[in-house]
């Protein structure tokens, strides 16, 4: 999505149903990209994204449309503005705060963040499959749960077998061998 050394400033807009707000965000980013090229050209790449699906995957949350986000793709981090962006000056102020380090970097690729990303991907996959095939998804989720339930019930309700009870339930051949061994040992004791 761009050079990894640069931060990516993106306007998240809805191109299918463009609102005045979406058009304004897109125009703000275009103006800053052209008018402030000398100031921000080395640090930022500017653009816009139609829809928030990709961005939601990066931030693992729902980003409203239209909005503005700055992403650091080398570490999966991102910056969100603290307030709504109304003018070019607001956008320039957000970009300056990122460059000076006053804005908080969110996200990242640490261990806990990767666990959260795994959880987010699993839940979004279940949501997507449930939206397309609810009965199939319910079956796929409930089948392993039912099998595990039967295993747990079988383990918890099993009767414990003692050594004395094992002799009573043993087959006739085993019982005859034990009796013969017992008689043989008694005969040796008498001698």
Backbone as JSON, one array per atom type, in Angstrom:
{
  "sequence": "XXXXXXXXXXXXXXXXXXXXXXXXXXXXXXXXXXXXXXXXXXXXXXXXXXXXXXXXXXXXXXXXXXXXXXXXXXXXXXXXXXXXXXXXXXXXXXXXXXXXXXXXXXXXXXXXXXXXXXXXXXXXXXXXXXXXXXXXXXXXXXXXXXXXXXXXXXXXXXXXXXXXXXXXXXXXXXXXXXXXXXXXXXXXXXX",
  "N": [[0.82, -1.18, 0.0], [2.12, 1.13, -0.25], [5.23, 2.96, 0.26], [7.17, 1.59, 2.85], [8.61, 3.16, 4.58], [7.36, 5.55, 4.76], [4.63, 7.26, 6.31], [1.16, 6.62, 5.95], [-1.37, 8.59, 5.0], [-4.76, 8.55, 5.08], [-7.95, 9.08, 3.74], [-10.98, 7.81, 4.66], [-13.61, 6.95, 2.85], [-16.96, 6.78, 1.46], [-17.53, 5.7, -1.55], [-19.57, 4.58, -3.03], [-22.0, 5.53, -2.07], [-21.77, 8.54, -2.02], [-21.43, 11.12, 0.29], [-21.77, 14.56, 1.31], [-19.96, 15.0, 3.3], [-18.11, 12.89, 2.91], [-17.03, 13.61, 0.43], [-15.88, 16.03, 1.15], [-13.85, 15.2, 2.99], [-12.22, 13.72, 1.26], [-11.44, 15.73, -0.55], [-10.04, 17.42, 1.21], [-7.78, 15.86, 1.87], [-6.63, 15.61, -0.67], [-6.0, 18.32, -1.2], [-4.14, 18.92, 0.85], [-2.15, 17.11, 0.12], [-1.27, 18.17, -2.3], [-0.83, 20.99, -1.89], [0.85, 21.11, 0.35], [3.08, 19.66, -0.31], [5.89, 19.95, -0.21], [6.38, 20.16, 2.53], [5.28, 17.83, 3.71], [5.78, 15.74, 1.97], [8.0, 14.02, 2.15], [7.52, 12.52, 4.39], [4.93, 11.5, 4.42], [2.48, 9.63, 2.58], [-0.34, 10.26, 0.64], [-3.82, 9.54, 0.3], [-6.97, 7.94, -0.51], [-9.51, 5.68, 0.63], [-11.97, 3.52, -0.53], [-14.6, 2.63, 1.29], [-14.56, 0.93, 4.49], [-13.54, -1.58, 5.07], [-10.91, -2.73, 4.74], [-9.42, -1.05, 6.43], [-10.69, -1.51, 8.87], [-9.81, -4.1, 9.33], [-7.12, -3.6, 9.84], [-7.1, -1.93, 12.13], [-8.65, -3.4, 13.78], [-11.24, -2.86, 14.65], [-14.31, -1.01, 14.35], [-14.34, 1.51, 12.08], [-15.8, 4.59, 11.62], [-17.46, 5.97, 8.72], [-17.45, 8.99, 6.93], [-13.94, 9.24, 7.59], [-10.64, 9.9, 8.95], [-7.37, 8.6, 8.88], [-4.04, 7.79, 9.85], [-1.56, 5.63, 8.89], [1.06, 3.45, 9.95], [2.7, 1.31, 8.24], [4.88, -0.36, 8.58], [4.98, -1.27, 11.19], [2.41, -1.98, 11.74], [0.92, 0.0, 12.98], [-1.18, 2.82, 13.88], [-2.6, 6.12, 13.65], [-5.15, 8.05, 15.0], [-7.17, 10.93, 14.57], [-7.76, 13.25, 17.25], [-10.02, 14.8, 17.31], [-12.82, 15.85, 15.23], [-12.12, 16.5, 11.81], [-12.31, 19.47, 10.27], [-11.28, 21.52, 8.68], [-8.53, 22.42, 6.46], [-6.48, 23.3, 8.06], [-6.96, 21.92, 10.44], [-6.34, 19.32, 9.63], [-3.64, 19.63, 8.95], [-2.64, 20.27, 11.45], [-3.04, 17.82, 12.79], [-1.29, 16.18, 11.33], [1.15, 17.46, 11.89], [1.28, 17.03, 14.67], [1.67, 14.3, 14.7], [4.17, 14.05, 13.47], [5.79, 15.39, 15.32], [5.56, 13.78, 17.5], [3.57, 14.05, 19.38], [1.12, 12.87, 19.08], [-0.58, 9.85, 19.89], [0.58, 6.63, 19.18], [-1.26, 4.0, 18.03], [-2.17, 0.51, 18.07], [0.12, -1.74, 16.54], [2.55, -4.46, 16.48], [2.94, -6.28, 18.57], [3.06, -9.09, 20.91], [0.61, -9.43, 22.4], [-1.06, -7.91, 20.81], [-1.04, -9.38, 18.47], [-2.38, -11.65, 19.35], [-4.87, -10.52, 19.82], [-5.44, -9.78, 17.19], [-5.65, -12.3, 15.98], [-7.92, -13.27, 17.33], [-9.78, -11.34, 16.44], [-9.82, -11.86, 13.67], [-10.84, -14.47, 13.66], [-13.41, -14.11, 14.82], [-14.51, -12.33, 12.96], [-14.51, -13.94, 10.69], [-16.35, -15.91, 11.46], [-18.62, -14.29, 11.73], [-18.93, -13.41, 9.08], [-19.34, -15.85, 7.71], [-21.65, -16.67, 9.01], [-23.42, -14.72, 8.17], [-23.69, -15.36, 5.48], [-24.39, -18.11, 5.4], [-26.31, -19.15, 7.67], [-27.37, -21.55, 8.88], [-25.53, -23.57, 8.18], [-23.23, -22.57, 9.42], [-24.01, -22.64, 12.12], [-24.24, -25.42, 12.41], [-21.57, -26.24, 11.95], [-20.31, -25.09, 14.13], [-21.67, -26.17, 16.31], [-21.37, -28.97, 16.11], [-18.65, -29.88, 16.9], [-18.85, -29.07, 19.58], [-20.92, -30.67, 20.58], [-19.78, -33.23, 20.31], [-17.58, -32.99, 22.05], [-19.03, -32.57, 24.37], [-20.32, -35.09, 24.68], [-18.06, -36.67, 25.18], [-17.13, -35.58, 27.61], [-19.35, -36.11, 29.28], [-19.33, -38.9, 29.15], [-16.88, -39.47, 30.39], [-17.29, -38.4, 32.95], [-19.46, -39.85, 33.97], [-18.69, -42.47, 34.02], [-18.26, -45.65, 35.58], [-16.11, -46.54, 38.21], [-13.7, -49.08, 38.07], [-12.9, -51.56, 40.31], [-10.31, -53.75, 41.65], [-11.36, -56.1, 42.79], [-13.93, -56.24, 41.72], [-13.26, -56.55, 39.11], [-12.41, -59.2, 38.91], [-14.81, -60.58, 39.26], [-16.25, -59.99, 36.99], [-14.73, -61.09, 35.01], [-13.82, -63.18, 32.23], [-14.6, -66.75, 31.72], [-12.3, -68.31, 31.12], [-10.17, -66.86, 32.18], [-10.86, -66.9, 34.87], [-10.67, -69.67, 35.45], [-7.92, -70.08, 35.12], [-6.94, -68.52, 37.2], [-8.0, -69.87, 39.42], [-6.69, -72.33, 39.17], [-4.06, -71.54, 39.52], [-4.23, -70.65, 42.14], [-4.87, -73.05, 43.52], [-2.54, -74.46, 42.97], [-0.62, -72.92, 44.33], [-1.54, -73.3, 46.96], [-1.12, -76.01, 47.28], [1.64, -76.16, 47.28], [2.18, -74.86, 49.64], [1.29, -76.67, 51.55], [3.15, -78.69, 51.37]],
  "CA": [[0.0, 0.0, 0.0], [2.99, 2.29, -0.32], [6.55, 2.75, 0.83], [7.07, 1.29, 4.27], [9.27, 4.19, 5.37], [6.46, 6.69, 4.89], [3.32, 7.08, 6.93], [0.12, 6.7, 4.93], [-2.52, 9.39, 5.44], [-5.86, 8.04, 4.27], [-9.34, 9.47, 4.0], [-11.86, 6.66, 4.49], [-14.85, 7.53, 2.32], [-17.91, 5.86, 0.84], [-17.67, 6.1, -2.95], [-20.83, 4.08, -3.59], [-23.02, 6.48, -1.63], [-20.99, 9.69, -1.55], [-22.11, 12.2, 1.01], [-21.0, 15.81, 1.28], [-18.86, 14.8, 4.26], [-17.11, 12.04, 2.25], [-16.38, 14.41, -0.6], [-15.05, 17.02, 1.85], [-12.65, 14.52, 3.49], [-11.38, 13.38, 0.1], [-10.86, 16.99, -1.05], [-9.05, 17.9, 2.18], [-6.55, 15.08, 1.71], [-6.04, 16.0, -1.96], [-5.42, 19.66, -1.08], [-2.92, 18.84, 1.67], [-1.14, 16.39, -0.65], [-0.71, 19.03, -3.35], [-0.39, 22.29, -1.39], [1.89, 20.95, 1.37], [3.95, 18.58, -0.79], [7.26, 20.17, 0.27], [6.44, 19.98, 3.98], [4.91, 16.47, 4.14], [6.04, 14.76, 0.92], [9.0, 13.02, 2.53], [7.07, 11.72, 5.54], [3.59, 10.94, 4.24], [1.81, 9.39, 1.31], [-1.74, 10.61, 0.83], [-4.77, 8.84, -0.55], [-8.27, 7.66, 0.09], [-9.95, 4.29, 0.52], [-13.41, 3.38, -0.67], [-15.08, 1.66, 2.27], [-13.7, 0.8, 5.67], [-13.26, -2.99, 5.35], [-9.47, -2.94, 4.93], [-8.98, -0.29, 7.61], [-11.2, -2.22, 10.04], [-8.9, -5.22, 9.56], [-5.86, -3.1, 10.39], [-7.27, -1.41, 13.48], [-9.44, -4.4, 14.5], [-12.38, -2.16, 15.23], [-15.15, -0.42, 13.32], [-14.04, 2.92, 11.84], [-16.95, 5.2, 10.93], [-17.18, 6.65, 7.46], [-16.06, 9.21, 6.52], [-12.99, 9.54, 8.66], [-9.25, 10.08, 8.54], [-6.45, 7.77, 9.65], [-2.65, 7.75, 9.38], [-1.08, 4.29, 9.2], [2.47, 3.11, 9.86], [2.58, -0.06, 7.77], [6.02, -1.18, 8.97], [4.73, -1.87, 12.51], [0.96, -2.14, 11.86], [0.4, 1.02, 13.89], [-2.01, 3.84, 13.24], [-2.94, 7.32, 14.41], [-6.48, 8.6, 14.76], [-7.26, 12.3, 15.09], [-8.49, 13.37, 18.5], [-11.31, 15.47, 17.07], [-13.2, 15.82, 13.82], [-11.33, 17.37, 10.94], [-13.22, 20.34, 9.54], [-10.57, 22.37, 7.72], [-7.16, 22.02, 6.12], [-5.65, 23.59, 9.23], [-7.13, 20.8, 11.37], [-5.58, 18.19, 9.09], [-2.21, 19.97, 9.08], [-2.32, 20.16, 12.88], [-2.94, 16.39, 13.1], [-0.04, 15.68, 10.73], [2.27, 18.01, 12.68], [1.36, 16.35, 15.98], [2.24, 12.97, 14.46], [5.6, 14.2, 13.2], [6.5, 15.81, 16.53], [5.43, 12.75, 18.53], [2.53, 14.38, 20.36], [-0.01, 11.95, 18.89], [-0.33, 8.5, 20.41], [0.56, 5.55, 18.2], [-2.13, 2.9, 18.43], [-1.89, -0.71, 17.33], [1.46, -2.32, 16.64], [2.6, -5.89, 16.19], [3.41, -7.01, 19.74], [2.45, -10.41, 21.13], [-0.81, -9.3, 22.77], [-1.77, -7.37, 19.65], [-1.21, -10.49, 17.54], [-3.46, -12.47, 19.91], [-6.12, -9.79, 19.54], [-5.67, -9.87, 15.74], [-6.13, -13.66, 15.73], [-9.3, -13.3, 17.81], [-10.59, -10.51, 15.54], [-9.99, -12.57, 12.4], [-11.73, -15.61, 13.88], [-14.78, -13.64, 15.0], [-15.01, -11.76, 11.71], [-14.78, -15.06, 9.8], [-17.62, -16.51, 11.89], [-19.7, -13.35, 11.38], [-19.11, -13.43, 7.63], [-19.95, -17.12, 7.31], [-23.02, -16.7, 9.53], [-24.24, -13.85, 7.33], [-23.95, -16.01, 4.2], [-25.03, -19.42, 5.6], [-26.48, -19.26, 9.12], [-27.56, -22.93, 9.36], [-24.26, -24.27, 8.05], [-22.32, -22.09, 10.46], [-24.47, -23.2, 13.4], [-23.89, -26.83, 12.41], [-20.12, -26.38, 12.09], [-19.91, -24.7, 15.48], [-22.28, -27.04, 17.32], [-20.92, -30.36, 16.0], [-17.55, -30.17, 17.84], [-19.31, -28.88, 20.96], [-21.69, -31.86, 20.95], [-18.83, -34.34, 20.48], [-16.86, -32.74, 23.31], [-20.0, -32.8, 25.45], [-20.46, -36.54, 24.88], [-16.82, -37.17, 25.79], [-17.12, -35.15, 29.01], [-20.38, -36.88, 30.0], [-18.85, -40.28, 29.25], [-15.81, -39.53, 31.4], [-17.82, -38.07, 34.29], [-20.44, -40.83, 34.45], [-18.13, -43.83, 33.97], [-18.06, -46.26, 36.89], [-14.73, -46.92, 38.46], [-13.56, -50.52, 38.18], [-11.95, -51.98, 41.33], [-9.68, -55.03, 41.35], [-12.25, -57.19, 43.19], [-15.02, -56.32, 40.75], [-12.71, -56.99, 37.84], [-12.39, -60.66, 38.94], [-16.17, -61.08, 39.11], [-16.72, -59.81, 35.63], [-13.78, -61.64, 34.06], [-14.3, -64.33, 31.46], [-14.39, -68.06, 32.35], [-10.93, -68.81, 30.96], [-9.33, -66.15, 33.13], [-11.22, -67.39, 36.19], [-10.12, -71.01, 35.61], [-6.48, -69.97, 35.3], [-6.68, -67.99, 38.54], [-8.29, -70.95, 40.38], [-5.62, -73.33, 39.06], [-2.87, -70.95, 40.13], [-4.48, -70.61, 43.57], [-4.72, -74.43, 44.01], [-1.14, -74.82, 42.87], [0.1, -72.26, 45.42], [-1.95, -73.94, 48.22], [-0.47, -77.32, 47.33], [3.04, -75.93, 47.63], [2.23, -74.48, 51.05], [1.09, -77.87, 52.35], [4.38, -79.5, 51.33]],
  "C": [[0.87, 1.25, 0.0], [4.36, 1.94, 0.23], [6.42, 2.54, 2.33], [7.72, 2.36, 5.13], [8.35, 5.38, 5.62], [5.2, 6.29, 5.64], [2.27, 7.31, 5.85], [-1.08, 7.41, 5.53], [-3.68, 9.08, 4.51], [-7.18, 8.65, 4.72], [-10.2, 8.24, 3.7], [-13.22, 7.2, 4.11], [-15.73, 6.43, 1.74], [-18.16, 6.34, -0.58], [-18.99, 5.65, -3.55], [-21.99, 5.0, -3.26], [-22.32, 7.74, -1.11], [-21.86, 10.74, -0.88], [-21.24, 13.45, 0.89], [-19.79, 15.7, 2.19], [-17.75, 13.95, 3.64], [-16.33, 12.83, 1.21], [-15.45, 15.44, 0.04], [-13.76, 16.39, 2.37], [-11.68, 14.21, 2.35], [-10.7, 14.64, -0.45], [-9.81, 17.55, -0.1], [-7.72, 17.16, 2.01], [-5.86, 15.44, 0.39], [-5.36, 17.36, -1.87], [-4.13, 19.64, -0.26], [-1.81, 18.15, 0.9], [-0.51, 17.28, -1.7], [-0.12, 20.33, -2.8], [0.77, 22.19, -0.39], [2.87, 19.84, 0.99], [5.37, 18.73, -0.24], [7.4, 19.85, 1.76], [6.22, 18.52, 4.38], [5.24, 15.38, 3.12], [7.04, 13.68, 1.3], [8.53, 12.09, 3.64], [5.76, 10.99, 5.3], [3.3, 10.63, 2.77], [0.33, 9.63, 1.57], [-2.61, 9.82, -0.14], [-6.11, 8.71, 0.13], [-8.62, 6.2, -0.18], [-11.46, 4.29, 0.42], [-13.89, 2.27, 0.27], [-14.08, 1.47, 3.39], [-13.31, -0.64, 5.98], [-11.77, -3.23, 5.61], [-8.98, -2.26, 6.2], [-9.47, -0.97, 8.88], [-10.33, -3.43, 10.36], [-7.58, -4.79, 10.18], [-6.03, -2.69, 11.84], [-8.07, -2.36, 14.38], [-10.59, -3.77, 15.29], [-13.18, -1.58, 14.07], [-14.84, 1.07, 13.22], [-15.22, 3.53, 11.09], [-16.51, 5.85, 9.62], [-17.96, 7.94, 7.42], [-15.19, 9.52, 7.73], [-11.59, 9.63, 8.08], [-8.38, 9.24, 9.46], [-5.06, 7.87, 9.02], [-2.08, 6.41, 9.84], [0.44, 4.19, 9.04], [2.52, 1.63, 9.51], [3.75, -0.94, 8.2], [5.8, -1.86, 10.32], [3.24, -2.09, 12.77], [0.36, -1.18, 12.88], [-0.44, 2.03, 13.14], [-2.25, 4.99, 14.22], [-4.35, 7.73, 14.01], [-6.52, 10.02, 15.29], [-8.12, 12.35, 16.34], [-9.86, 14.0, 18.34], [-11.63, 15.38, 15.58], [-12.38, 16.83, 13.03], [-12.3, 18.16, 10.07], [-12.52, 21.11, 8.43], [-9.19, 21.79, 7.42], [-6.23, 22.24, 7.31], [-5.75, 22.48, 10.28], [-6.3, 19.6, 10.92], [-4.08, 18.42, 9.21], [-1.78, 19.85, 10.54], [-2.18, 18.7, 13.3], [-1.63, 15.84, 12.55], [1.18, 16.2, 11.48], [2.41, 17.31, 14.02], [1.91, 14.94, 15.83], [3.75, 13.07, 14.25], [6.39, 14.59, 14.44], [6.39, 14.81, 17.66], [4.39, 13.05, 19.59], [1.31, 13.48, 20.24], [0.38, 10.56, 19.37], [-0.44, 7.47, 19.3], [-0.27, 4.41, 18.77], [-1.75, 1.67, 17.62], [-0.49, -1.21, 17.58], [1.42, -3.8, 16.34], [3.23, -6.67, 17.33], [2.64, -8.31, 19.92], [0.96, -10.31, 21.47], [-1.63, -8.78, 21.6], [-2.0, -8.48, 18.62], [-2.29, -11.45, 18.03], [-4.8, -11.82, 19.62], [-6.45, -9.87, 18.05], [-6.2, -11.25, 15.37], [-7.59, -13.8, 16.16], [-10.22, -12.51, 16.88], [-10.85, -11.23, 14.22], [-10.94, -13.75, 12.55], [-13.18, -15.15, 14.02], [-15.33, -13.03, 13.72], [-15.29, -12.86, 10.68], [-16.1, -15.74, 10.16], [-18.78, -15.59, 11.53], [-19.98, -13.37, 9.88], [-19.78, -14.72, 7.18], [-21.38, -17.23, 7.84], [-23.94, -15.83, 8.69], [-24.59, -14.54, 6.01], [-24.68, -17.35, 4.36], [-25.23, -19.66, 7.09], [-26.63, -20.71, 9.62], [-26.28, -23.74, 9.26], [-23.26, -23.86, 9.11], [-22.71, -22.63, 11.83], [-24.1, -24.68, 13.51], [-22.4, -27.02, 12.65], [-19.63, -26.01, 13.48], [-20.44, -25.69, 16.51], [-21.78, -28.48, 17.26], [-19.73, -30.66, 16.92], [-17.97, -30.01, 19.3], [-20.1, -30.1, 21.44], [-20.76, -33.04, 21.18], [-18.05, -34.19, 21.78], [-17.78, -32.96, 24.5], [-20.2, -34.28, 25.73], [-19.22, -37.13, 25.55], [-16.78, -36.81, 27.27], [-18.15, -35.93, 29.82], [-19.93, -38.32, 30.17], [-17.77, -40.43, 30.31], [-16.38, -39.33, 32.8], [-18.77, -39.14, 34.83], [-19.92, -42.26, 34.42], [-17.94, -44.35, 35.39], [-16.62, -46.7, 37.02], [-14.67, -48.43, 38.68], [-12.5, -50.82, 39.23], [-11.38, -53.33, 40.95], [-10.61, -56.19, 41.69], [-13.38, -57.35, 42.19], [-14.51, -56.81, 39.41], [-12.67, -58.51, 37.78], [-13.78, -61.23, 38.7], [-16.64, -61.0, 37.67], [-15.79, -60.41, 34.6], [-14.37, -62.86, 33.37], [-13.97, -65.65, 32.15], [-12.97, -68.58, 32.22], [-9.99, -68.15, 31.96], [-9.59, -66.67, 34.53], [-10.63, -68.78, 36.43], [-8.61, -70.96, 35.84], [-6.15, -69.47, 36.69], [-6.94, -69.07, 39.59], [-7.18, -71.99, 40.36], [-4.35, -72.81, 39.72], [-3.02, -70.92, 41.64], [-4.32, -72.02, 44.16], [-3.26, -74.85, 44.0], [-0.34, -74.19, 44.01], [-0.28, -72.87, 46.77], [-1.28, -75.31, 48.38], [1.0, -77.17, 47.72], [3.16, -75.58, 49.1], [2.1, -75.71, 51.95], [2.35, -78.73, 52.39], [5.38, -78.91, 52.22]]
}
